């Protein structure tokens, strides 16, 4: 089994020896057994961290490099006018803590999410046209995702701050 142990910078000058196509639900895991697109048994032994994005590069103990490919999977794509309509749709879906991919073409913006009739109805009420597709789901990592640094320190302290106005955060 080829043991994948390190995330490489996506801009690394490394040509992949193999590829691994995974759906979103498996790209969120740091530990996984899988079979590469080339038929090799692989084991992911990665630290917990960001979702494996489409195009991510992983280094094996042997030095080999494997590129991650986001698999086509069932998604709902909400097509909407760019600008304020797209921002409004993202705001309302994001307010529901939905994992979203966001993109567009030369005339329309889109928001992609796992199929959900309640979210699809909301998007339609906000002016979007829903299209059910088999497409890669590569969502936005989010403002608070780990991007190379975490919130850890070598000293102990509390984040519960006392304020003179009588409550604790």
Secondary structure as GFF3:
##gff-version 3
##sequence-region A 1 169
A	DSSP	beta_strand	2	8	.	.	.	ID=ss1
A	DSSP	beta_strand	18	22	.	.	.	ID=ss2
A	DSSP	alpha_helix	24	27	.	.	.	ID=ss3
A	DSSP	beta_strand	31	35	.	.	.	ID=ss4
A	DSSP	beta_strand	41	45	.	.	.	ID=ss5
A	DSSP	beta_strand	57	60	.	.	.	ID=ss6
A	DSSP	beta_strand	65	70	.	.	.	ID=ss7
A	DSSP	beta_strand	72	81	.	.	.	ID=ss8
A	DSSP	alpha_helix	84	94	.	.	.	ID=ss9
A	DSSP	beta_strand	101	104	.	.	.	ID=ss10
A	DSSP	beta_strand	108	113	.	.	.	ID=ss11
A	DSSP	alpha_helix	117	125	.	.	.	ID=ss12
A	DSSP	beta_strand	129	136	.	.	.	ID=ss13
###
